Amino acid sequence: MGESRGAAPPEGARVRRMAEPDVEEVARLMDGVDLVFPGADDFAFSIMVFRQARLRRIPALLVFPSGTW
């Protein structure tokens, strides 16, 4: 994943960058969360995150056009 050029995350937000998407690592990052909101500008990655949340019965919100253009 490249450098972020967007705004800085809100104070107190936990942000972690991964060199390559790994399904198991994404799943581990979901431990203890109440809601998953895949906001990556990569449609395929967002779908993978959304599916992993659903498999774990974690509410998830997938918004379009994130990564679809």
Backbone torsions as a table, in degrees:
resi	resn	phi	psi	omega
1	MET	NA	141.9	-175.5
2	GLY	-84.3	-176.4	177.8
3	GLU	-65.6	141.3	176.7
4	SER	-81.5	132.2	177.7
5	ARG	-111.6	3.3	-178.8
6	GLY	-84.5	-172.1	179.1
7	ALA	-66.8	155.4	177.3
8	ALA	-67.5	147.9	178.4
9	PRO	-64.4	155.0	179.4
10	PRO	-59.3	150.9	178.2
11	GLU	-58.3	133.3	-179.9
12	GLY	90.5	-8.5	-180.0
13	ALA	-73.4	141.5	175.7
14	ARG	-95.1	116.2	-178.2
15	VAL	-123.4	134.2	179.4
16	ARG	-137.3	132.3	177.9
17	ARG	-102.1	141.4	178.4
18	MET	-118.7	141.1	179.3
19	ALA	-66.5	-45.6	178.7
20	GLU	-135.8	141.8	177.8
21	PRO	-63.7	130.0	178.7
22	ASP	-130.9	119.3	-174.9
23	VAL	-55.7	-44.7	-178.2
24	GLU	-66.0	-39.3	178.1
25	GLU	-66.0	-42.0	177.0
26	VAL	-60.1	-43.5	179.4
27	ALA	-61.4	-42.1	179.2
28	ARG	-64.4	-34.5	179.3
29	LEU	-66.4	-18.6	-178.7
30	MET	-86.0	-7.6	179.9
31	ASP	-57.8	123.5	174.5
32	GLY	82.3	7.7	179.6
33	VAL	-91.8	155.6	179.7
34	ASP	-97.0	-26.0	-176.5
35	LEU	-151.5	141.0	176.4
36	VAL	-114.4	130.3	178.9
37	PHE	-129.5	90.4	-178.9
38	PRO	-72.2	107.4	-176.5
39	GLY	-112.7	23.1	179.2
40	ALA	-71.0	146.5	176.7
41	ASP	-84.5	48.7	-179.9
42	ASP	-146.1	105.8	-172.7
43	PHE	-59.0	-47.4	-178.1
44	ALA	-62.0	-42.3	178.6
45	PHE	-64.2	-43.1	178.8
46	SER	-60.9	-41.3	177.6
47	ILE	-63.0	-42.5	178.7
48	MET	-60.7	-45.0	178.9
49	VAL	-62.8	-45.1	179.5
50	PHE	-58.7	-45.9	-179.8
51	ARG	-64.4	-39.7	178.1
52	GLN	-64.1	-37.9	177.2
53	ALA	-64.0	-44.2	-179.5
54	ARG	-63.8	-38.9	177.4
55	LEU	-60.4	-31.0	-178.9
56	ARG	-94.8	6.4	179.5
57	ARG	59.0	37.1	175.8
58	ILE	-100.9	126.6	177.5
59	PRO	-56.1	137.7	-178.7
60	ALA	-138.5	146.3	179.9
61	LEU	-121.7	118.4	178.9
62	LEU	-113.4	119.6	-174.6
63	VAL	-110.9	137.3	174.3
64	PHE	-100.7	146.2	18.0
65	PRO	-101.9	32.9	-178.6
66	SER	-47.9	110.7	176.5
67	GLY	74.4	7.7	-176.6
68	THR	-94.8	-5.3	-176.9
69	TRP	-94.4	NA	NA
